[in-house]
Amino acid sequence: MLGFPCNQFGAQEPGTDAEILEFATRQYQVNFPLFSKLEVNGDGASPLYVWLRKAAPEADGGEALTWNFTKFLVGRDGTVIKRYSPKVTPAAIGAELAAYF
């Protein structure tokens, strides 16, 4: 798992990268890499998220992320396998991994 903080959803990630890492580690016991804060929607969207959104749009065809914690499952070969809503937990995704790997 990899984390990419973004402040585009209710200004929930206003801090510096170091502050976000400290908070996520203390509050949620995050033990996976957190990268620098980036944008996921709009003109300033990171190329990573432009690619992820196009490769795995919503069921209605929409690409924009609607809230933090949207998740993408990417195969070892770089293929985007699936997009998960923010409400889907990592534990639920973990249960599906055997089907893909």
N, C-alpha and C positions, 0 to 999 in steps of 0.2 A: 504494500500500500504506500502511496505517496500523497502528500497534502500540498495544496496550492492555495494559500490564503487569498481572499478577495474582499474588498471593501465596498462592492457594488450592491450589497443586499442589506439595507437598513443600517449602513455604516457600522457593521458589527466587528470589523477588523481595522480600527483606526490607527493602531499602534505601529511601531517599527517592526521589522522582521524579528529582532531579538525579543521585543515585548510580546509578540504573538507566540513565539516559541515557548517563552517562559510561562505564559498563561495556559497554553494548550497542554504543556507538560504537567503543570501543577493542578489544573482544574480537571483535565480529562485523561491524564496519564498517557498522553500520546507517545508512542514509541516507534514511530515511523518517520521518515524524512519529511520535513516541512521546507518547502522552497520559498523563495522571495514572493512577496505579495504581487499579484498581477490582476489584470482585468480579464474577464471571461466573455463579456458582451460588448457590443458597440464598436466604434471605430478604433479604439485603443486595445481591442482584444488581443491577447497573446496568440501568436500563430498556433501554438499547441491547442488552444481551445477553439480556434476557428476550425482546425482539422477535426478535433473530436466532435464538435457540434455537427459538422457536415457528414461525418462518417456514421453518426448514430443520432439522427434527429428524433424528436418526440413522435409518438404514435400519430399525431395529427400533422406531422411534417414540419412543425416548428423547430427551429434550431436553438433559439436563445435559452439559456439557463434561467429558470424561474426563481431559484433560491439556492443558498449555500448548501453544500453537502450533496449536490448531484454527483453521482459516481459513474465512472466508465470502467469497464473491464476490457483490458487490452491484452491480446495474446502475446506470447513470447516472440512471435514473428512481426509484431507491430500492428496486427490487424485489430481494429476496434470491434469487439465481439458484442457488447451490449451496453446500453445506457440505463442507469437506475435512478429512480426518483429520489429526492432528498430524504424521504421517509423510510427508504429501505436501509436496514442496518448492515454494517460490515459482516455481522454474524450470519445474516440471511444470505448474503452474497457468498460467504465462505461455504455454505452448504451446497451451493450450485457449482463451485469450482471443479469438483471431480468430473462433471460432465464436459468440461472444456479442456482439461489437462490430463 
